[in-house]
Amino acid sequence: MNLESFKGYSITTVVKDAISRSYDSLEELKLKTFVLGANLLAPWLFLLYRGSTNLLALISWLHISTSVWRYGGPHYH
């Protein structure tokens, strides 16, 4: 790779150029970003919609699973 060819380009220009080459169009990139974001947000939005009881269950599950990971078992104080 020749570094002289990058003179005059900012990092954002190089990144935009790489993205535009890897996707057919900007619309395809927007669609894939939207689908990825929707897949990541869907469980959290569902929990918020269902109410606080499921959210409390999730928090307690996270507490137990992290304590299993950290200490080898759930520890109740």
Beta strands, then each sheet from edge to edge (+ up, - down):
end
